Structure formats: structure tokens, C-alpha cells
Amino acid sequence: LRLNMAATLCVKLLPKQGRLPLTQVVRHGSKAVTRHRKPMHFLKQKLMAVTEYIPPPRPAPPGAYPSQVEEVQKENPLLLFLKKEVQKVFQECKMVAVVQNNASNAEDMMILKHRLHKHGITVKLFPNQVMLSFLKDTVYANMAPLFIGPNLLIVSKEPKAKELLTALRASPQITLLGACIDDTLLSAQGVASYAKLPSSTVVQGQLVSGLTTLASRTASLLQHHPSRLSALLQQYAKQETASDDHMEGAAKADEATIPTR
């Protein structure tokens, strides 16, 4: 070992003089691989993939996620009472309009209520929370987007859209958003179009007059052909009578002109 170390030091320290070193490190390479693993048949690959064991997911530790059991909260008695009042309004009134109150003072609101009261229209105020809670499970659920901000309900037992628009026209602070008239949801433009329609009394009168006119015309059409046939028969009978009279007169004239022997 000492000789090898001394030789190595001599080789490193002494200059090279064109001779071979005393020791030479020879690196032996690895043996060549002559055999490879045979690839697995594709049917066996499919079988192995199908039958591969998939461990079940580890359950989450308790308390990591909130409980999925919904806690049933009892509604406020005042909220239940207001919901019943809203339900009563929708059952009794054929017109329920939703308007937005744009910072109108108490005097303007009093004047508006007085104008509406003349036509049997009243103004009601319910919190938006109560209205949304009532509408979500009813056929009026499409009215929910109207209840945003300070809103009022203008209701009447009969659809009086024309009177409503006339009263709101004098109160620019109150904006009409939409209405439910005869169980039909209408926008502000729809309410204006509905107000231009004639009243039910006028429509009923027009319907009755139209039916009466059609009935009388039908009766006249049915009587036209028999009356015409009767007139033709009478004319034919007159012509036949006139022809017979003419023939009789001609025969008498002929008899009068024949000489007697």
C-alpha cells in the first residue's frame, strides 16, 4: 500500500518524460443486457386495469365540514301574520300593483292615497322580506324581482288600471314597476296598454249586439228563399189566370163572328 501511494505521488509530482505510469486505473464496464422483459398482452393489460384494486376514499375527520342537516328555524309570529295578510290581499283583490317610492314626503303620500280612495283603490305597505317569503312558493313567484328597495302595494278589488295611471301621473315620485291584474303579470307598459282597453260592460254590450245582428241576419237569410218562391208562384198564378181569361175572351169573340145557318 505504501509503494502504491509513493508511486502515485511520484507520477503526480514528477514531470512526464514519455513513459507509462507505474499504475493505471482500468474501469470495467457493465455487461450488455441481452434479455428484455416481454411486453404484456393487451388483453391481459385490460384485465389488469379492470381488476385493479381501488382503495376507498378516506373519510374526512369529524368536524372538518359543516353538518348537512338543516336546522329548522321557527318563523317569527309577526312574519306569519303579515304573510297571511298578503295572502288575503292577493285572494280578494283582482289588481295588485307594485310601485317604487322615490323619497316622497308624507303630504304627497296623503294626497295620493286620497286620490286613489275616490276610486276604491288602497295603498298597503309590507316589508320586502315578507313579500319574498310569500311569493317564493306561489304562482306569483315571477313578481319577486319587483320588490327591490322601498316599495308599495296599490290594490283594488276590481281592475282599475286607468284610474291608477291617472292618479300616479300627478305623483312623479311614485314609479309604477308592474302589476298583477286578473292573475296576469303585466309590466308598466302592459298596464298602460290594459288601461286603453274598453270596460267589460262595453265589451259585453258589443258582444250582445253582434250576436243579435247575426241572429237577425240568419233569420232573414232563412226566410229569403221561401218568400221568393212564394212571390214567384203568385206571379205564375197571375200569369196563368190572365192567360186563361185571354183564351176565353178569344173563344167568345170567335163564336160571335161565326155566321149562323
C-alpha positions in Angstrom: 0.0 0.0 0.0 2.9 2.4 0.8 4.6 1.6 -2.5 1.4 2.3 -4.4 1.0 5.7 -2.6 4.6 6.6 -3.3 4.2 5.7 -7.0 1.1 7.8 -7.3 2.8 10.8 -5.7 5.7 10.5 -8.0 3.5 10.3 -11.0 1.7 13.5 -9.9 4.7 15.5 -8.8 7.4 14.4 -11.3 7.2 15.8 -14.9 6.1 13.3 -17.6 9.0 12.0 -19.6 7.1 10.0 -22.2 6.8 6.8 -20.2 3.9 4.9 -18.9 2.8 5.5 -15.3 3.5 2.9 -12.8 -0.2 2.3 -12.1 -3.2 2.7 -14.3 -6.8 2.7 -13.3 -8.9 0.5 -15.5 -12.7 0.9 -15.4 -14.7 -2.3 -16.2 -17.9 -1.5 -18.0 -21.2 -3.2 -17.1 -22.3 -6.2 -19.0 -24.5 -5.8 -22.0 -28.2 -6.6 -21.5 -29.1 -9.4 -23.8 -32.6 -10.1 -22.5 -35.6 -7.7 -22.2 -38.9 -8.2 -20.4 -41.6 -9.4 -22.8 -44.4 -6.9 -23.1 -47.7 -7.9 -21.6 -50.5 -8.9 -23.9 -53.1 -6.1 -24.4 -56.0 -8.4 -23.3 -54.1 -9.0 -20.1 -53.4 -5.3 -19.7 -57.2 -4.6 -20.0 -57.9 -7.4 -17.4 -55.3 -6.0 -15.0 -56.7 -2.5 -15.5 -60.3 -3.6 -14.8 -59.4 -5.7 -11.8 -57.0 -3.2 -10.3 -57.8 -2.6 -6.6 -59.1 1.0 -5.9 -58.9 1.7 -2.2 -62.0 3.6 -0.8 -61.5 7.3 -0.1 -60.5 8.1 3.3 -63.4 9.7 5.3 -63.0 13.3 6.4 -62.2 13.7 10.0 -65.3 14.7 12.1 -65.9 18.4 12.3 -64.0 19.2 9.0 -67.2 20.1 7.2 -70.4 21.7 8.4 -73.3 19.5 9.1 -75.6 18.8 6.2 -78.7 18.6 8.4 -80.6 21.8 8.0 -81.8 23.3 11.2 -85.5 24.2 11.1 -85.9 27.7 12.3 -89.3 28.8 13.5 -90.6 31.9 11.8 -91.4 35.0 13.7 -95.1 35.2 14.6 -95.2 38.7 13.2 -93.8 37.4 9.9 -96.5 34.7 9.8 -99.2 37.2 10.5 -98.0 39.6 7.7 -97.8 36.6 5.2 -101.4 35.8 5.9 -102.4 39.4 5.3 -100.5 39.4 2.0 -102.2 36.1 1.0 -105.6 37.7 1.9 -104.8 40.7 -0.3 -103.9 38.5 -3.3 -107.1 36.4 -2.9 -109.5 39.3 -2.6 -108.0 41.9 -5.0 -108.0 41.5 -8.8 -105.4 44.3 -9.2 -102.2 44.3 -7.2 -99.7 46.9 -8.5 -96.2 47.4 -7.3 -94.8 50.9 -7.2 -91.5 52.4 -6.0 -91.5 55.2 -3.5 -88.7 57.7 -4.6 -88.4 59.8 -1.4 -91.9 61.2 -1.4 -92.9 63.1 1.7 -95.9 62.4 4.0 -98.0 65.2 2.4 -97.6 63.8 -1.2 -98.4 60.3 0.0 -101.5 61.6 1.8 -102.7 63.3 -1.4 -102.0 60.2 -3.5 -104.0 58.0 -1.0 -106.9 60.4 -1.2 -107.0 60.4 -5.0 -106.9 56.6 -5.1 -109.5 56.2 -2.3 -112.0 58.0 -4.5 -111.9 55.1 -6.9 -111.9 52.4 -4.3 -108.1 51.8 -4.5 -106.0 51.4 -1.4 -102.3 51.6 -0.6 -100.6 48.9 1.5 -97.1 48.6 2.8 -95.4 45.3 3.5 -91.6 44.6 4.1 -89.8 43.1 1.2 -88.8 40.1 3.3 -92.4 39.3 3.9 -93.3 39.6 0.2 -90.4 37.5 -1.0 -91.2 34.8 1.6 -94.8 34.7 0.4 -94.1 34.8 -3.3 -91.4 32.1 -3.5 -94.0 29.2 -3.1 -96.9 30.6 -5.0 -98.0 31.2 -8.6 -96.9 34.8 -8.3 -93.2 33.9 -7.9 -92.4 36.0 -11.1 -93.2 39.2 -9.2 -90.2 38.7 -6.8 -87.8 40.8 -8.9 -90.1 43.8 -8.5 -89.5 44.0 -4.7 -86.2 45.8 -4.5 -85.9 49.0 -2.5 -88.8 51.0 -0.9 -91.9 49.5 -2.5 -95.7 49.9 -2.0 -98.7 47.9 -3.0 -101.7 49.6 -4.6 -104.6 47.1 -4.6 -108.3 47.2 -5.6 -111.0 44.5 -5.7 -111.7 45.4 -9.4 -109.1 46.1 -12.1 -109.0 49.9 -12.4 -105.8 50.4 -14.3 -107.0 53.7 -16.0 -107.8 55.3 -12.6 -104.4 54.1 -11.2 -102.4 55.6 -14.0 -104.4 58.9 -13.8 -103.5 59.2 -10.0 -99.9 58.2 -10.5 -99.4 60.7 -13.3 -99.9 63.5 -10.7 -97.3 62.0 -8.4 -93.9 61.8 -10.2 -92.2 60.5 -7.0 -94.2 57.2 -7.3 -93.0 54.9 -10.2 -95.0 52.0 -11.4 -92.9 48.8 -11.7 -95.6 46.2 -12.7 -98.9 44.8 -11.7 -100.9 41.6 -11.4 -104.3 42.1 -13.0 -106.7 39.1 -13.2 -103.9 36.7 -12.3 -101.8 38.0 -15.2 -98.4 39.6 -14.6 -98.0 42.9 -16.5 -95.2 45.4 -16.9 -95.7 49.1 -16.6 -96.2 49.3 -20.4 -98.6 46.4 -20.2 -100.6 48.2 -17.6 -100.8 51.2 -19.9 -102.0 49.0 -22.8 -104.5 47.4 -20.5 -105.9 50.7 -19.4 -106.7 51.6 -23.1 -109.0 48.6 -23.4 -112.8 49.2 -23.1 -114.5 48.2 -19.9 -116.2 44.8 -19.5 -119.7 46.3 -19.7 -118.9 47.9 -23.1 -117.4 44.7 -24.4 -120.4 42.7 -23.2 -122.8 45.1 -24.9 -120.8 44.9 -28.2 -120.9 41.1 -28.0 -124.7 41.0 -27.4 -125.3 43.5 -30.3 -123.1 41.4 -32.6 -124.9 38.2 -31.7 -128.3 39.9 -32.2 -127.3 41.2 -35.6 -126.0 37.7 -36.6 -129.2 36.1 -35.4 -131.5 38.5 -37.3 -129.4 38.2 -40.4 -129.5 34.4 -40.2 -133.3 34.6 -39.8 -133.6 36.9 -42.9 -131.5 34.6 -44.9 -133.6 31.6 -44.0 -136.8 33.4 -44.9 -135.4 34.8 -48.1 -135.8 31.7 -50.3 -139.4 30.8 -49.2 -140.6 34.3 -49.7 -139.0 34.5 -53.1 -140.6 31.1 -54.0 -144.0 32.3 -52.8 -143.7 35.5 -54.9 -142.7 33.6 -58.0 -145.6 31.2 -57.5 -148.1 34.1 -57.1 -146.7 35.7 -60.2 -147.0 32.4 -62.1 -150.6 32.0 -60.9 -151.5 35.5 -62.0 -149.9 34.9 -65.4 -151.8 31.6 -65.7 -155.1 33.4 -64.8 -154.5 36.2 -67.3 -153.7 33.6 -70.0 -156.9 31.7 -69.3 -159.0 34.9 -69.4 -157.4 35.9 -72.6 -158.2 32.5 -74.2 -161.8 32.6 -73.0 -162.2 36.1 -74.4 -160.7 35.0 -77.8 -163.0 31.9 -77.9 -166.1 34.1 -77.2 -165.0 36.5 -79.9 -164.7 33.7 -82.4 -168.1 32.3 -81.6 -169.6 35.7 -82.1 -168.1 36.1 -85.5 -169.2 32.7 -86.9 -172.4 33.1 -89.0 -175.4 31.0 -88.1 -177.2 29.0 -90.8 
